[in-house]
Amino acid sequence: MIKTLGEDLMKRQVRQLIKQLTLGITLTALIGLSACESTSSGKTTKVRSAHSNWIEEQFQTEIVNIGLEKLGYEIEKPKEIDYPIIYVSVANGDLDYSTINYEKSHIEFFENAGGSKKLERVGVLTPDGIQGYQIDKKTADKYN
């Protein structure tokens, strides 16, 4: 099997991203628990969340919800709604959390929902995320 330097680099980057995602999601779930106060009456606390229609966001939300459920929280089915509504709903207390916060491209949504006075960013799931299509150098050179 012949491998190019680009393939090895891409595989290392994917492995690193998976590690970062796993760590970020785990930390976010654990830190997020501080916002979900447990009751001493023995009742289970319900947790409400949302994501957009992107499958990646549904995946992130489900991972956090599985962790919360294993810790004894009752999880309502996550809502699939648009970004501005997610931010406003969390700010107003209609949702408990969202794993979605693209810091650079969602600044307007964050600020319009009350900014840091009403919302708290609690960790990073995908650091230095970029948007766009990415291909390997060999393919780019072939069609460029």
PLY file of the C-alpha trace (Angstrom):
ply
format ascii 1.0
element vertex 144
property float x
property float y
property float z
element edge 143
property int vertex1
property int vertex2
end_header
0.00 0.00 0.00
1.38 3.38 -0.95
0.49 6.28 1.30
1.06 9.91 0.61
2.20 12.38 3.21
-1.17 14.10 2.85
-3.10 10.93 3.72
-1.03 10.34 6.86
-1.45 13.95 7.91
-5.20 13.80 7.36
-5.48 10.58 9.41
-3.51 12.14 12.27
-5.69 15.24 12.14
-8.87 13.13 12.20
-7.59 11.11 15.19
-6.66 14.33 16.99
-10.08 15.82 16.23
-11.83 12.72 17.58
-9.78 12.94 20.78
-10.58 16.65 21.13
-14.28 16.08 20.45
-14.48 13.28 23.00
-12.68 15.31 25.64
-14.65 18.46 24.86
-18.02 16.73 24.93
-17.19 14.95 28.18
-15.97 18.13 29.85
-18.94 20.10 28.60
-21.34 17.50 29.98
-19.65 17.46 33.37
-19.37 21.23 33.64
-22.91 21.65 32.34
-24.22 19.58 35.22
-23.61 22.50 37.53
-26.46 24.29 35.73
-28.80 21.36 36.26
-29.39 21.34 39.99
-30.43 18.05 41.51
-33.36 18.03 43.89
-33.08 16.45 47.32
-36.67 15.15 47.16
-35.57 12.20 45.03
-37.28 13.56 41.92
-35.35 13.37 38.68
-34.35 16.67 37.11
-35.43 17.06 33.48
-32.90 18.42 31.01
-34.04 20.20 27.84
-31.73 20.76 24.86
-31.78 21.60 21.16
-29.69 21.43 18.01
-30.09 22.54 14.40
-30.82 20.14 11.55
-27.11 19.34 11.08
-26.41 15.68 11.86
-23.09 16.58 13.53
-24.91 18.76 16.04
-27.48 16.06 16.71
-24.59 13.66 17.36
-22.89 16.04 19.82
-26.15 16.68 21.65
-26.93 12.96 21.89
-23.50 12.19 23.37
-23.97 14.81 26.09
-27.54 13.62 26.74
-26.37 10.01 27.12
-23.84 11.15 29.72
-26.45 13.19 31.59
-28.90 10.28 31.51
-26.26 7.93 32.94
-25.81 10.45 35.77
-29.51 10.18 36.61
-31.06 13.09 34.71
-34.27 12.69 32.74
-33.68 13.80 29.16
-36.45 15.34 27.10
-36.24 14.68 23.38
-33.98 17.43 21.95
-35.73 20.02 19.81
-34.55 20.64 16.26
-34.74 24.41 15.78
-32.89 27.30 14.13
-29.86 28.93 15.74
-31.43 32.25 16.80
-34.24 30.37 18.56
-31.75 28.06 20.30
-29.85 31.03 21.76
-32.99 32.89 22.87
-34.52 29.71 24.34
-31.43 28.98 26.45
-31.22 32.63 27.53
-34.90 32.65 28.58
-34.69 29.31 30.42
-36.88 27.41 27.94
-33.89 25.14 27.25
-31.17 24.09 29.69
-28.28 23.89 27.24
-27.12 23.51 23.67
-23.84 22.08 22.43
-24.06 24.53 19.54
-22.00 27.73 19.63
-19.91 28.60 16.61
-18.20 31.47 18.34
-17.15 33.47 15.29
-20.18 32.96 13.06
-22.80 33.05 15.86
-21.70 36.26 17.60
-24.87 38.05 16.48
-27.14 35.26 17.80
-25.26 35.20 21.11
-25.43 38.99 21.58
-29.07 39.28 20.46
-30.09 36.66 23.05
-28.52 38.66 25.89
-24.83 37.90 25.50
-22.74 36.97 28.52
-25.34 38.51 30.87
-27.80 35.70 30.06
-25.66 32.96 28.48
-22.48 31.16 29.47
-20.08 29.44 27.10
-18.85 26.35 28.93
-16.08 24.75 26.90
-15.07 23.96 23.36
-16.13 20.87 21.42
-14.42 21.69 18.12
-11.52 24.10 18.53
-10.50 26.22 15.55
-13.38 24.86 13.50
-13.43 26.00 9.90
-16.26 25.95 7.44
-15.99 24.78 3.87
-15.09 21.79 1.76
-11.68 20.22 2.26
-9.87 17.82 -0.04
-6.40 16.31 -0.16
-3.57 18.09 -2.04
-3.30 15.40 -4.73
-6.93 15.91 -5.78
-6.62 19.70 -5.61
-3.52 19.62 -7.83
-5.24 17.28 -10.28
-8.21 19.62 -10.83
-6.54 23.00 -10.33
0 1
1 2
2 3
3 4
4 5
5 6
6 7
7 8
8 9
9 10
10 11
11 12
12 13
13 14
14 15
15 16
16 17
17 18
18 19
19 20
20 21
21 22
22 23
23 24
24 25
25 26
26 27
27 28
28 29
29 30
30 31
31 32
32 33
33 34
34 35
35 36
36 37
37 38
38 39
39 40
40 41
41 42
42 43
43 44
44 45
45 46
46 47
47 48
48 49
49 50
50 51
51 52
52 53
53 54
54 55
55 56
56 57
57 58
58 59
59 60
60 61
61 62
62 63
63 64
64 65
65 66
66 67
67 68
68 69
69 70
70 71
71 72
72 73
73 74
74 75
75 76
76 77
77 78
78 79
79 80
80 81
81 82
82 83
83 84
84 85
85 86
86 87
87 88
88 89
89 90
90 91
91 92
92 93
93 94
94 95
95 96
96 97
97 98
98 99
99 100
100 101
101 102
102 103
103 104
104 105
105 106
106 107
107 108
108 109
109 110
110 111
111 112
112 113
113 114
114 115
115 116
116 117
117 118
118 119
119 120
120 121
121 122
122 123
123 124
124 125
125 126
126 127
127 128
128 129
129 130
130 131
131 132
132 133
133 134
134 135
135 136
136 137
137 138
138 139
139 140
140 141
141 142
142 143
